Amino acid sequence: MKRAAWAAPCALILFIFLFPTLRARAADPPLLTIEAAVEEALRANPEIAAAEHAWKAAEEVPRQASSLEDPRVSYEAYNIRNSFAFDQASENIYSVTQAVPFPTKLLLRGRSARKAAEAEKQRLEEKRLEITARVRAAYADLFEAEREIDLYRRTEEVARRLAGTAEAKYATGEVPQEDLLKAQVALSTIQRDLNSFEEARSAALARLNALLDRPQERTARTVESLPVTPLARGVEELEREATEKRPRVRAAALEVGRADVERKLARTRYLPDFEVTARRFVNRGEDNGYGAMFMVNVPWVWFQKHRAANREAIERRLEAASRLRAEKNDTAMGVRELYAGTTRAYRNAELLQTTLLPQSRLAFESTLATYEVGEGEFLNVLDSFQTLLFLEAQRVEEVAAYHRRLAALEATVGGRVQ
């Protein structure tokens, strides 16, 4: 009779872990898939919009950089007999002046600006990859918190019943105080963990709403499960692809190209610029006439400043080349680290799903069966129950970790890797 009193709650524990709980979804927030979240972020995220506007603005610079300066129109009046009586000036001069730089300078300025615009476009692509990875990571965090809450809520009622039964049995002297204390600790631990998971869910949803440019009060729920599959390509292939195609690396390579153009442009500082002026003379009481003026600057007088500009361009080019090498090294390192982390999470999730969880369920069933026939201790049932709960939570954590690292890996590679 004493053993049979524990059979109902223990059977309920077994049912919870062997069969998913069917919960009503009527009052739940709308379902949001990870693909829909990424699509919405790419369309609405303000950081992407800012990067796109920066690129479009940079696209307008080459036309400006390769154009001549605006012409200057001037008027001169001489020999005015009365103050500000310009109509009485004996000589009026109307001029139009155009500055004309040495021909290659405009070409190089336009080329440099185009390189900068192309680099800005690559930064836009990098921002899209970054936001995609952040959305997928926030979604994985929300998924993990929701699944942990589901799991712990399913077991909270069981732990509450166990604690109540233990308290009643302890009051009648049928069980030792140790059984009661263990059951109460198990219930308190579950309630503590639920508070942490609720906080994690709120934080993940806040990050996701910010990335999707949604109001913070808007809610959503994730799918019931996320797929976990092995990586289809090797780390060497992904590393090679990332160091060649990642937008961040391409932007650094374009900056090297721009520095090359700027170096050529610095050498043209030794070449003169020109200024052409056409004039019309309107004379009071005399014949009118035309005039012209041609000016050229002399860049060889203060040659030291041009030499300094040339040395600056050389150092800027070396800086850009070093940044490109650093970007490639950082990318290769990131691919290796994230590949290892993704593979580890996949293997752990599979090990939990195919080996540890089935073994833990069998151990729990065996412990429960032994206890129900009058052998064994209740504490063994409770320990196996807590172990099974821990492993269920571990698998959820590994699935979420897999998707977080996979998202970061795809951002580093510059595209999907599956």
C-alpha positions in Angstrom: 0.0 0.0 0.0 2.9 2.3 0.9 4.5 1.7 -2.5 1.3 2.0 -4.4 0.7 5.5 -3.1 3.6 6.6 -5.3 2.6 4.8 -8.4 0.2 7.5 -9.8 2.6 10.4 -9.7 5.5 8.3 -10.9 3.4 7.1 -13.8 2.6 10.7 -14.6 6.3 11.5 -14.7 6.8 8.7 -17.2 4.0 9.8 -19.3 5.4 13.4 -19.5 8.8 12.3 -20.7 7.6 9.5 -23.1 4.8 11.4 -24.8 4.8 15.1 -25.8 2.2 17.2 -24.0 -0.6 18.4 -26.2 -1.4 22.0 -25.3 -4.1 24.2 -26.6 -2.7 26.9 -28.9 -5.7 29.1 -29.1 -4.3 31.8 -26.8 -0.7 31.5 -28.0 1.1 34.3 -29.9 1.3 33.9 -33.7 3.9 31.4 -35.0 7.1 32.9 -36.5 9.4 30.7 -38.5 13.1 31.4 -38.7 12.9 32.0 -42.5 10.1 34.5 -42.1 12.0 36.3 -39.4 15.1 36.6 -41.6 13.0 37.8 -44.5 11.2 40.4 -42.4 14.5 41.7 -41.0 16.1 42.0 -44.4 13.1 44.1 -45.5 12.6 46.2 -42.3 15.8 46.4 -40.3 16.9 50.1 -39.9 20.7 49.2 -39.8 20.3 47.6 -43.3 18.4 50.7 -44.5 21.1 53.0 -43.2 23.8 50.9 -44.9 21.8 51.0 -48.2 21.5 54.7 -48.0 25.2 55.1 -47.4 25.9 53.0 -50.5 23.5 55.0 -52.6 25.1 58.2 -51.4 28.5 56.9 -52.3 27.2 56.0 -55.7 26.7 59.7 -56.4 30.3 60.7 -55.5 32.1 59.6 -58.6 30.2 61.9 -60.8 31.1 64.8 -58.5 34.7 63.9 -58.2 35.3 63.6 -61.9 33.6 66.8 -62.8 35.1 70.3 -63.3 34.6 72.9 -60.7 31.8 75.3 -61.2 32.8 78.3 -63.4 33.0 81.7 -61.7 31.3 84.8 -63.1 32.6 88.2 -62.0 32.0 91.9 -62.7 34.4 94.7 -62.2 33.8 98.4 -62.5 36.5 101.1 -62.6 36.7 104.9 -62.4 33.2 105.5 -60.9 32.7 109.2 -60.3 30.1 108.9 -57.6 29.8 106.2 -55.0 27.9 103.1 -56.2 26.9 104.8 -59.5 28.0 101.7 -61.5 26.3 103.0 -64.6 28.8 105.9 -64.7 31.9 103.7 -64.5 34.2 104.4 -67.4 35.3 100.7 -67.6 33.1 97.6 -67.0 34.6 94.1 -67.1 32.5 90.9 -67.3 34.4 87.7 -66.8 33.9 84.0 -66.9 36.6 81.8 -65.3 37.0 78.0 -65.4 39.5 76.0 -63.4 40.9 73.1 -65.4 43.0 70.5 -63.4 45.6 68.4 -65.2 43.5 65.9 -67.3 44.5 62.7 -65.4 43.5 64.1 -62.1 39.8 64.1 -62.8 40.0 60.6 -64.1 41.8 59.3 -61.0 39.5 61.1 -58.6 36.5 59.5 -60.3 38.1 56.1 -60.2 38.9 56.5 -56.5 35.3 57.4 -55.7 34.0 54.4 -57.7 36.2 52.1 -55.6 34.9 53.7 -52.5 31.3 53.2 -53.7 32.0 49.6 -54.5 33.4 49.0 -51.0 30.3 50.6 -49.5 28.2 48.2 -51.4 30.2 45.3 -50.0 29.7 46.7 -46.5 25.9 46.7 -47.2 26.1 43.0 -48.1 28.1 42.4 -44.9 25.5 44.2 -42.9 22.8 42.0 -44.4 24.8 38.9 -43.4 25.3 40.3 -39.9 21.7 41.1 -39.4 20.7 37.6 -40.7 23.1 36.0 -38.2 21.8 38.1 -35.4 18.2 37.3 -36.2 18.9 33.6 -36.4 20.8 33.7 -33.1 18.0 35.7 -31.4 15.5 33.2 -32.8 17.5 30.3 -31.4 17.7 32.0 -28.0 13.9 32.4 -28.0 13.4 28.8 -29.2 15.6 27.6 -26.4 13.8 29.6 -23.7 10.4 28.5 -24.9 11.3 24.9 -25.1 12.9 25.0 -21.7 9.8 26.7 -20.3 7.6 24.0 -21.9 9.7 21.2 -20.5 9.9 22.6 -16.9 6.3 23.5 -16.8 5.4 20.0 -17.8 7.4 18.7 -14.8 6.5 21.4 -12.3 3.1 19.9 -11.6 4.6 16.5 -11.2 7.2 17.8 -8.8 4.4 19.7 -6.9 2.4 16.4 -6.6 5.5 14.6 -5.4 6.2 17.2 -2.8 2.5 17.1 -1.6 2.5 13.4 -1.4 5.8 13.3 0.4 4.5 15.8 2.9 1.4 13.8 3.6 3.4 10.6 4.0 5.9 12.3 6.2 3.1 13.6 8.4 1.8 10.0 9.0 5.3 8.6 9.4 5.3 6.5 6.3 8.4 8.1 4.7 11.5 9.6 6.2 12.0 13.4 6.2 14.7 13.0 3.5 12.1 12.1 0.9 10.1 15.2 1.7 13.2 17.5 1.6 14.3 16.0 -1.7 10.9 16.5 -3.3 10.7 20.1 -2.0 14.2 20.9 -3.3 13.3 19.5 -6.8 10.1 21.7 -6.9 12.0 24.8 -5.8 14.8 24.2 -8.3 12.3 23.9 -11.1 10.5 27.1 -10.1 13.9 28.9 -9.9 14.9 27.7 -13.4 11.5 28.8 -14.8 12.1 32.3 -13.6 15.5 32.3 -15.4 13.9 31.0 -18.6 11.1 33.6 -18.5 13.8 36.3 -18.3 15.7 34.7 -21.1 12.6 34.6 -23.3 11.8 38.2 -22.7 15.3 39.3 -23.5 15.4 37.1 -26.7 12.0 38.5 -27.9 13.2 42.0 -27.2 16.3 41.5 -29.4 14.2 39.9 -32.1 11.7 42.7 -32.1 14.5 45.3 -32.4 16.1 43.5 -35.3 12.7 43.1 -37.1 11.9 46.8 -36.3 8.7 45.6 -34.5 7.1 47.3 -31.4 8.6 45.8 -28.2 5.1 44.8 -27.0 4.6 42.5 -30.0 4.9 38.8 -29.2 5.6 35.7 -31.2 6.4 32.1 -30.7 8.9 29.8 -32.4 8.4 26.4 -34.1 8.3 23.3 -32.0 11.6 21.9 -33.3 14.6 23.1 -35.3 16.5 20.7 -37.6 20.0 19.6 -36.7 22.0 18.3 -39.7 25.7 17.7 -40.3 27.6 20.3 -42.3 27.7 19.3 -45.9 31.1 20.8 -46.7 34.5 20.6 -45.2 36.2 23.3 -43.3 39.0 23.8 -45.9 36.4 24.5 -48.6 34.5 26.9 -46.4 37.7 28.7 -45.4 38.8 29.2 -49.0 35.3 30.4 -50.0 35.2 32.8 -47.1 38.6 34.4 -47.7 37.6 35.0 -51.3 33.9 35.9 -51.3 33.1 37.4 -47.9 31.9 40.9 -48.5 34.0 42.2 -45.6 37.1 40.8 -47.3 36.0 42.1 -50.7 35.5 45.6 -49.2 39.1 45.5 -47.8 40.4 44.4 -51.2 38.6 47.3 -52.8 40.2 49.7 -50.3 43.6 48.4 -51.4 42.6 49.2 -55.0 41.4 52.6 -54.0 44.7 53.2 -52.1 46.5 52.4 -55.4 44.5 55.0 -57.2 45.1 57.5 -54.5 48.8 56.9 -54.7 48.7 57.6 -58.4 46.7 60.7 -57.7 49.2 61.9 -55.1 52.0 61.7 -57.8 49.9 64.0 -60.0 50.3 66.8 -57.4 53.5 67.6 -59.2 51.5 68.3 -62.4 50.2 71.8 -62.9 46.5 72.9 -62.9 45.1 75.6 -65.2 42.7 78.4 -65.1 41.1 80.1 -68.2 39.3 83.4 -68.1 37.3 85.1 -70.9 36.4 88.8 -70.5 34.2 91.3 -72.1 35.1 95.0 -71.7 32.3 97.6 -71.8 33.8 101.1 -71.9 32.0 104.4 -71.4 32.6 106.6 -74.4 35.1 104.3 -76.0 35.0 101.1 -78.0 34.2 97.9 -76.3 36.5 94.8 -76.5 37.3 91.3 -75.4 40.1 89.8 -73.4 41.4 86.4 -72.2 43.7 85.2 -69.5 45.4 81.9 -69.0 47.0 81.0 -65.6 48.9 77.9 -64.4 50.1 77.1 -60.9 53.6 76.2 -60.2 53.6 73.0 -58.1 57.4 72.7 -57.9 58.1 75.6 -55.7 56.7 74.1 -52.5 57.5 70.5 -53.5 58.0 69.3 -49.9 54.2 69.3 -49.3 53.7 67.3 -52.4 56.4 64.9 -51.4 54.7 64.5 -48.0 51.4 63.8 -49.7 53.1 61.1 -51.8 54.6 59.5 -48.7 51.2 59.6 -47.0 49.6 57.8 -50.0 52.3 55.1 -49.8 51.6 54.5 -46.1 47.8 54.5 -46.7 48.3 51.8 -49.3 50.4 49.7 -46.9 47.7 50.3 -44.2 45.0 49.0 -46.6 47.1 46.0 -47.5 47.6 45.1 -43.8 43.9 45.5 -43.1 43.2 43.1 -46.0 45.6 40.5 -44.5 44.0 41.0 -41.1 40.5 40.5 -42.5 41.5 37.3 -44.2 43.2 36.0 -41.1 40.2 36.9 -39.0 37.9 35.3 -41.4 39.9 32.0 -41.6 40.1 31.9 -37.8 36.4 32.5 -37.5 35.5 29.8 -40.0 37.7 27.3 -38.1 36.3 28.2 -34.7 32.6 28.3 -35.8 33.0 25.1 -37.8 34.3 23.3 -34.7 31.5 24.8 -32.5 28.8 23.9 -35.0 30.1 20.3 -35.4 30.4 19.9 -31.6 26.8 21.1 -31.1 25.5 18.8 -33.8 27.3 15.8 -32.4 26.1 16.5 -28.8 22.5 17.0 -29.9 22.6 13.7 -31.9 24.3 11.9 -29.0 21.6 13.1 -26.6 18.8 12.3 -29.0 20.0 8.8 -30.1 21.9 7.5 -27.0 21.8 9.5 -23.8 18.0 10.3 -23.7 16.9 6.7 -24.6 19.3 5.3 -22.0 18.1 7.8 -19.4 14.5 6.9 -20.2 15.2 3.2 -19.9 17.0 3.8 -16.6 14.0 5.8 -15.3 11.6 3.1 -16.4 13.7 0.5 -14.7 14.0 2.5 -11.5 10.2 3.1 -11.5 9.4 -0.5 -12.2 11.7 -1.6 -9.4 10.1 0.8 -7.0 6.5 -0.2 -7.9 7.1 -3.8 -7.1 8.3 -2.9 -3.6 12.0 -2.7 -4.1 14.4 0.2 -4.4 14.0 3.7 -2.9 12.0 6.7 -3.9 15.1 8.8 -4.0 16.4 6.7 -6.8 13.2 7.4 -8.8 13.6 11.1 -8.0 17.3 11.1 -9.1 16.5 9.4 -12.4 13.7 11.8 -12.9 16.0 14.8 -12.4 18.7 13.2 -14.7 16.1 12.8 -17.5 15.0 16.4 -17.1 18.6 17.6 -17.2 19.3 15.7 -20.4 16.1 16.9 -22.1 17.2 20.5 -21.3 20.7 19.8 -22.5 19.4 18.7 -25.9 17.4 21.9 -26.3 20.5 23.9 -25.4 22.7 22.0 -27.9 20.1 22.5 -30.7 20.0 26.2 -30.0 23.8 26.4 -29.8 24.0 24.6 -33.2 21.8 27.2 -34.9 23.6 30.1 -33.2 27.0 28.9 -34.4 25.6 27.9 -37.8 24.3 31.5 -38.3 27.6 33.0 -37.3 29.4 30.6 -39.6 27.2 31.5 -42.6 27.8 35.2 -41.9 31.6 34.6 -41.9 31.6 32.5 -45.0 29.3 35.0 -46.8 26.4 32.7 -47.6 24.6 29.5 -46.7 26.8 26.5 -46.0 24.2 23.7 -46.1 
